[in-house]
């Protein structure tokens, strides 16, 4: 009965308490160990849209806006690198209508990044990782233009995984290594973990400290398989468009309480 009554109280009445709690969390988080690299599997956009009786593109649109918020949260905490799973190689199997809507959204967002004054003010470098050759020509060109325009920046890094699969990344790296061995550029004895990292889509990208998956599913879904061997994993029930700053801060706070042993 009480919960039913509370659900009808306007959310604005809770805002002062929410803001106070958020300020408390920010203060606590800033006093602790800040992760250098956060990776996010942005899951639940379609289910959120379905809940609102909207088409899938509606969820993806609001998901893209949530990503802009998260980029600001990372900058506020001085988290240097954010990697997001935007579109997997398997996602091409979705309906043509949804894939086309997503591709148009990607193209639009890449153009926005190119002209976003915050990108240039704060020195955010954009990297697109995945099999870009699978993307429509206009989307690929927009992605490459965003990379070119921000290549000189090195304050923050936004890595966007599109047409991406962790296994595909490893396969592509192995093929390049074999080519270079056959060409005499490297020897078989040169191959070790560090060399393999040089052949991944984003060479020598620092491994994520944290991997977050929204949407309630508890799996990795072929994301950064080589890089997340010792990442701290967090799975949250909220759909991505509903992911709040306090959810993000709670995860960082929990990360700070964990002891990272890296197998030791």
N, C-alpha and C positions, 0 to 999 in steps of 0.2 A: 504493500500500500504506500509506504513512504517513498520507495523508489519510483512509483508511478507518479506521485505528486512532484518529486524532484525533477522528473523528466519534462514536466510542463513549465518549470521555472525558466524564464528567458536566460539564454547563455550569457548575456551581458552582465547579469548579476554575479556570475562566477568570475568575471574577468579580473577584478582586483586581486582575488585569491590566486588565480592562475598566474598573473603577472608577478606576484610576490614569490610564488613557488619557482617560477622560471628564473627570477633574479637570484634566488637562493642557490639553484642548481648551477647557474653560470659561475657564481662566485666559487662554489666548491670545485667545479671542473677546472677552472683556471688555476687553481692552487695545486692541481695534480699533474700527472704525466699526460701530455697531449699527444694523441696519435699523429704520425706524420702523413699517413695514407689511409683513407677510408674508401671502401668499395661497397656499392649498393646494388642489389638485385631489385629493381623497381617493379614489384609484382602487385597485382590487384587492381590495375586501372580498369580493366574490362568488367570485373565483378562489381566494382564501385559504380560504374555507369549502369550496369544491369539493375543494381539495387534501386537506382533512381529512375529506372525505366527509360534510359537514354541509350543511344547507339554507342558502339565501342569507341569511336573517334572522340566522343565527349570525355571519356575517361582518360584517353591518351593526352588530350589537350590540357586537362587539369593536372595530369601527371607532369607534363613539361613545365607548368607553372610552379609546381612543388619543387622541381629540380632547381629552379632559379632561387627559391627560398633556401634550399639546402646549401647551395653554393655560397650564399651570404652567411649562413651559420658557420660554415667551414672557415671562411675568411675571418669572421669575428673571433674564432678560437685559434686562428693561425694554423689550421690544418692545411698542409701544403698541397696535398694531392687528393683529388676526388675522382674515382673511376665508377662509371655507372653502366649497367647492362641495359641497353636500350632496345636491341633487336637481335635475336639469335638467328643462326642459320636455319634452325628448325621453324622459326616464325614465318618463313616464306610459304609454309604449308597452310597458313590461315587463308580466309576467303580473300579473293582478289580485291574486293571493296575495302576491307580493312587494311590490307597491305598497301594499297594505293593511297589511302588516307594517311597512313603512317609515313609513307615516303614523302608526301606533300608537306606533312608537318615537320619532318626532318629538314627538308630543304628550307622551309620558312625559318626554322630555328637557327640553322647555320647562318643564314643571311642576317638574322637578328644579332647573333654573336659577333659577326664581323663589324657591325655598326654600334654595338652596345658600348657606351662610354665607360661603364664599369670595368669591362674587359681590359680596356686600354689604360684606365686610371690605375687599376690594381695590378696590372701586368700578368694577366691570366693566359697561359698558353693552352690552346685546344689541340688535342690529339685524337684522331679517329682510328680505332683499332678494329680489325676484322678483315674479311675478304671483300674489300671495297669494289673489286671488279664485278661483284654480284649486284651492286646497286645500280639503279637507273642512272643514265649518264648525267642528268641534271643534278641529281642528289650527290653523286660522286664529285662532281665539279664544285658544288657548294661546300662540301666537306673539305675538299682540298684547298679551296680558297680560304676557309676559316683557319686551316692549319698554317697556310702561308702567311696570312695576315698577322697571326699571333706568334710566329716562330721565334721572334726575338725576345719574347717575354720569358721570365723564369722565376717570378715571385710565387705564382700558384699554377697548378696544372689540373685541367679538366680533361679526363680521358673518357671518350664516349665509345662504347663497344656496340658496333652495328654490323650486321651480317657476321656476327662473331660466334665462335664455338671454341671452347678450351681444347678439345681434341684436335680440331682443325688447325689451331695455332701451333700445336706441337708437331703435327704432320707437316705443315708448311715449313717449320723450322728445320725439321729433319731433312726434308728435301733440299733446302738451301745448303745445309751442312754437307750433304753428300755431294752436291754439285761442286762445292768449293774444295772438298777433298780430292775429287776426280780432276779438278783443274789445277791442283797443286798449291792452292792458296793456303790451306791448312793441312796438317797431318792428322791421322787417326788418333795419335797420342795427345793432340791438343784438346780433344773433346772432353770437357768436364762440365759441371753445373754452371759455372760462370760463362763459359763459351756458349752454351745453349741459350742462356738469357740474352746474349747479344743478338741472337737470331729470332727472337720473338717479335711480335708485331710492333711493340714499343720497346726497343732495345734498352736493357738495363733499367727498366722501370722498377722502383723500389717495391718490395712486396707489401701488400696491404697489412696494416696492423689489425684492422677490423673489417669484417664482411657483415653487412646487414641485409637481411631479406625481409621485405614487408609482405603482407597478404596472407600470412598464416601457414604457408607451405614450409616444410622442413627438409629442404634439399638444396644442392648447389646448382643444379641444372646446367652443368657444363661451362661454368664461369671461372676463368682464371685458374684452371686446374694446376698449372705448374707453379703459379705464384702464391697460392694460399696454403701451402703446406703447414705453416705455423701461424696462420692468421687466427684471431679470436672471432668466433662465429656467433651471430645474434639473429634470432628469428622472432619477428613481432607479428601479432595478429591483425593489426590495422592495415587497411588497403593503402596503397601508396599515396593517393591524393589526400588521405586523412592523416598522414604521418605528421606529427606535431614536433615543434622544437623541443618540448619537454621529453618526448619519446627519444629524440636524438641525444639530448643531454643525459638522460638516464642511462643510455647505452654507453656513452663515454665514461660516465661515473662508474658503471659496473666494470668496464675495461680497466679502469685505474685500480680497481680492487683485485684484479686477477694477477697472478704471478706467471710471467711468461718464461718458460724454461728452455724452449727451443730444443727439446729432446734431452737436455742435460739432467 
